[in-house]
């Protein structure tokens, strides 16, 4: 893998980590259980994407 490709993966990992953290924070502040469940699903999806990128390296 080229250094540039590794940079792209590193950026993608950072973005997915940020998005997962944002979902975690949003879920903490939500009162509606249905909406909270949807945000938790988004959090899990971002973790899956993070894991997929991580496994590329």
Protein Blocks (a to p, Z undefined) as FASTA:
>chain_A
ZZklmmmmmmmmmmmmmmmmmmmmmmmmpmblklmmmmmmmmmmmmmmmmmmmmmZZ
